[in-house]
């Protein structure tokens, strides 16, 4: 995994996949351990169980941002801080 303040790359079977964390708030607030804890399903979905986040590889490649509402994100963030 390669990580900087706005993107990180993970190695998949088809090669590296760079993810713009600015498009996915839960990934943006994650620490390195949480980002490293991911699973790939059917070569189509990446799940980060520690973050309760699932994204399609297609969504990432097309740079489609998260559809999570600000209210939902804040609620999740508050639960995370407890």
Buried (B, 14 or more C-beta within 10 A) or exposed (E): EEBEEEBBBBEEEEEEBEBBBEBBBBBBBBEEEBBBEBEBEEEEBBBBEBBEBBBEBEBBEEEEEBEEEEEEBEEBEEEEEE
